[in-house]
């Protein structure tokens, strides 16, 4: 069981106006192995939070801690940006081998590629793929990386209906492996039932959302709860 | 390809040139003028020094320099950005899809570059222009300093895309890795075209003419290699400088640095080489933090 916690952690673009401040001791925010869904209106710092944990953006203050040591983004974190970026003339399998920075278990990769219906395209240049197919490539690379912390920013964008079961199965697999998976997504309904925790952002703090099983199972109820949290109605 | 396809391709190419030709040609003229004015005094001085003692020493005016730089800053743009031929060359494809080793960034960059026809075309341009420069005997090394930078200039027109890619790449990559990859690949293209030019020189001067000894082919080839190589190192070193990797400013900086490095090497080879190595190491150290720009995170794109 892994636990990601934060010591006086402040993120944003200016020290005077941080987007989010987290202190696990003060706020009780501890992200244990499992799937964590982050929900909030636009502009409250969801993407910046992931970028900061991944060390793409420097933290204004404090640090993230994995179990009892500082989080080492280079070795511990696999981050997939919302914005896809690929070289045109590199094949899918080559990109996965690069992006994961790990030796690939071919049987495992082929098995998941087949579930995402990408197995026939493993030797295809990325420039020939559709946006959704490139998105599937990022899921496979995240899986192969084996990193204990996986950060996914809008990972469901562009995925087709047939790929959703594969994405859900992969998330379940990661939970079974004990990874800490943090997802920012506006398509919460697709993965809500798998989530161990839902986090909302208000007043520059991460707030845990208590959800009953009924609310987890019903997207409409969930949306209504989130909207009510922000003082809105649907 | 049918006749209609050919006509459509030709029409598209013409429209593309009409659309971009004026805009980029004019910008190229402005930037190359700036580079020519920056480089000209030093170029004259170094040219005189390089030709010291030679009878009938020549000079090159700023207008000639301007035109030369304009050609070598604009032509690479059209080569790099033209989208008429989009197919990748089927090179270095792994036949075994079970190959499971992880890949370094430099390998990914290298494979991508080798599979694009633009890299090979620019190496060919260096050989062709180098062969023409051989006819301007005394000034061959001087002109080759400019010619050698062709591939660097071409690749700089897509460095902005690589900068963004490495910013959002799935795992943490330091800018130094992009810097390393860019420099290594550019040195590869240069060594390839320099070797091919050596073959051309050998055939032209020695084999066909049966003139084996009198002409100093090898020293000239060596001079071209050292000065051109230094120009490539100095030019490629500034790949992460400029306006967030956008073309033109970085091209201007690279051309100025490359030309100065190459010309200094012609006048003082050891100092030129050592200076370029020091310059490159300083810029590599400075490259850290060059990608921390908000704009790098907000576009969905594919490196062409």
HADDOCK unambig.tbl for C-alpha pairs under 7 A between the chains (distance, minus, plus):
assign (segid A and resid 74 and name CA) (segid B and resid 172 and name CA) 5.75 0.50 0.50
assign (segid A and resid 78 and name CA) (segid B and resid 170 and name CA) 6.41 0.50 0.50
assign (segid A and resid 78 and name CA) (segid B and resid 171 and name CA) 5.85 0.50 0.50
assign (segid A and resid 79 and name CA) (segid B and resid 170 and name CA) 5.41 0.50 0.50
assign (segid A and resid 79 and name CA) (segid B and resid 171 and name CA) 6.24 0.50 0.50
assign (segid A and resid 80 and name CA) (segid B and resid 170 and name CA) 5.23 0.50 0.50
assign (segid A and resid 81 and name CA) (segid B and resid 168 and name CA) 5.91 0.50 0.50
assign (segid A and resid 83 and name CA) (segid B and resid 298 and name CA) 6.82 0.50 0.50
assign (segid A and resid 83 and name CA) (segid B and resid 299 and name CA) 6.10 0.50 0.50
assign (segid A and resid 83 and name CA) (segid B and resid 300 and name CA) 4.75 0.50 0.50
assign (segid A and resid 84 and name CA) (segid B and resid 300 and name CA) 5.30 0.50 0.50
assign (segid A and resid 84 and name CA) (segid B and resid 301 and name CA) 6.40 0.50 0.50
assign (segid A and resid 85 and name CA) (segid B and resid 165 and name CA) 5.05 0.50 0.50
assign (segid A and resid 85 and name CA) (segid B and resid 168 and name CA) 6.70 0.50 0.50
assign (segid A and resid 85 and name CA) (segid B and resid 169 and name CA) 6.82 0.50 0.50
assign (segid A and resid 85 and name CA) (segid B and resid 300 and name CA) 6.43 0.50 0.50
assign (segid A and resid 85 and name CA) (segid B and resid 301 and name CA) 5.50 0.50 0.50
assign (segid A and resid 85 and name CA) (segid B and resid 302 and name CA) 5.48 0.50 0.50
assign (segid A and resid 86 and name CA) (segid B and resid 165 and name CA) 6.52 0.50 0.50
assign (segid A and resid 86 and name CA) (segid B and resid 302 and name CA) 5.15 0.50 0.50
assign (segid A and resid 86 and name CA) (segid B and resid 303 and name CA) 6.03 0.50 0.50
assign (segid A and resid 87 and name CA) (segid B and resid 112 and name CA) 7.00 0.50 0.50
assign (segid A and resid 87 and name CA) (segid B and resid 302 and name CA) 5.91 0.50 0.50
assign (segid A and resid 87 and name CA) (segid B and resid 303 and name CA) 4.61 0.50 0.50
assign (segid A and resid 87 and name CA) (segid B and resid 304 and name CA) 6.76 0.50 0.50
assign (segid A and resid 88 and name CA) (segid B and resid 302 and name CA) 6.27 0.50 0.50
assign (segid A and resid 88 and name CA) (segid B and resid 303 and name CA) 5.75 0.50 0.50
assign (segid A and resid 88 and name CA) (segid B and resid 304 and name CA) 5.78 0.50 0.50
assign (segid A and resid 89 and name CA) (segid B and resid 88 and name CA) 6.19 0.50 0.50
assign (segid A and resid 89 and name CA) (segid B and resid 112 and name CA) 5.20 0.50 0.50
assign (segid A and resid 89 and name CA) (segid B and resid 115 and name CA) 6.56 0.50 0.50
assign (segid A and resid 90 and name CA) (segid B and resid 112 and name CA) 5.89 0.50 0.50
assign (segid A and resid 97 and name CA) (segid B and resid 101 and name CA) 6.68 0.50 0.50
assign (segid A and resid 97 and name CA) (segid B and resid 102 and name CA) 4.50 0.50 0.50
assign (segid A and resid 97 and name CA) (segid B and resid 103 and name CA) 5.48 0.50 0.50
assign (segid A and resid 98 and name CA) (segid B and resid 102 and name CA) 5.57 0.50 0.50
assign (segid A and resid 98 and name CA) (segid B and resid 103 and name CA) 4.40 0.50 0.50
assign (segid A and resid 98 and name CA) (segid B and resid 104 and name CA) 5.99 0.50 0.50
assign (segid A and resid 98 and name CA) (segid B and resid 105 and name CA) 6.82 0.50 0.50
assign (segid A and resid 99 and name CA) (segid B and resid 170 and name CA) 5.48 0.50 0.50
assign (segid A and resid 99 and name CA) (segid B and resid 171 and name CA) 6.26 0.50 0.50
assign (segid A and resid 101 and name CA) (segid B and resid 102 and name CA) 5.34 0.50 0.50
assign (segid A and resid 101 and name CA) (segid B and resid 103 and name CA) 6.80 0.50 0.50
assign (segid A and resid 102 and name CA) (segid B and resid 102 and name CA) 5.10 0.50 0.50
assign (segid A and resid 103 and name CA) (segid B and resid 100 and name CA) 5.31 0.50 0.50
assign (segid A and resid 103 and name CA) (segid B and resid 101 and name CA) 4.63 0.50 0.50
assign (segid A and resid 103 and name CA) (segid B and resid 102 and name CA) 4.91 0.50 0.50
assign (segid A and resid 104 and name CA) (segid B and resid 100 and name CA) 4.55 0.50 0.50
assign (segid A and resid 104 and name CA) (segid B and resid 101 and name CA) 6.40 0.50 0.50
assign (segid A and resid 105 and name CA) (segid B and resid 100 and name CA) 6.64 0.50 0.50
assign (segid A and resid 106 and name CA) (segid B and resid 98 and name CA) 5.70 0.50 0.50
assign (segid A and resid 106 and name CA) (segid B and resid 100 and name CA) 6.46 0.50 0.50
